[in-house]
């Protein structure tokens, strides 16, 4: 398993073990909560969905959210692992059958070599359409020439499969964000009638960023 994937699974697992170890079955209480306490509960749910519920002694809800969190993390790590493995296989195949140097190349390069038999065919078409900024230099670093059209088509299938796996991993990552929103809203619902200072407004947004999603939660108190 790639080194970057190991902490992705270990961190939520350690948090889950810590929370579960401290979760003792007891009845929820109806005592009033301060704004500071409420914010602390929301922070817990943001760090690990279900943690806020456990703190309120709603352990069934907490474990349900813990389970979802674990499934999302395992799914994300698995898809990332298989996506990375497929990408490495794709690059190794291109190096063998097209003579490329895969190091330092972006996804656009691999898309291009999957659509053209060689560097000269690609550059010729770009010149015809006056797309000069898209040209690759005729050097060993960017050169490619497929040994057969069948090899090129097989490579393009490998490239598509690796990108699909990595794309699915981003959906699992989005699931982790949604799980936090669900847990935080659940904590708000469980505590809204117990706050010393009532909540006047709640707004949750998932903002798309470059290669990522950002959670924005705004809570107003009277």
LINBEL-V75955 format. One record per residue. SS is DSSP state (~ for helix, > for strand, _ for the rest). Layout:
# LINBEL-V75955
ss = (SS/SS)
This chain:
# LINBEL-V75955
ss = (_/_/~/~/~/~/~/~/~/~/~/~/~/~/~/~/~/~/~/~/~/~/_/_/_/_/_/_/_/_/_/_/>/_/~/~/~/~/~/~/~/~/~/~/~/~/~/_/_/_/~/~/~/~/~/_/_/_/~/~/~/~/~/~/~/~/~/~/~/~/~/~/~/~/~/~/~/~/~/~/~/~/~/~/~/~/~/~/~/~/~/~/~/~/~/~/~/~/_/_/_/_/_/_/_/_/~/~/~/~/~/~/~/~/~/_/_/>/~/~/~/~/~/~/~/~/~/~/_/_/_/~/~/~/_/_/_/_/_/_/_/_/_/_/>/_/_/_/~/~/~/~/~/~/~/~/~/~/~/~/~/~/~/~/~/~/~/~/~/~/~/~/~/~/~/~/~/~/~/~/~/~/~/~/~/~/~/~/~/~/~/_/_/_/>/_/_/_/>/>/>/>/>/>/>/>/>/>/>/_/_/>/>/>/>/>/>/>/>/>/>/_)
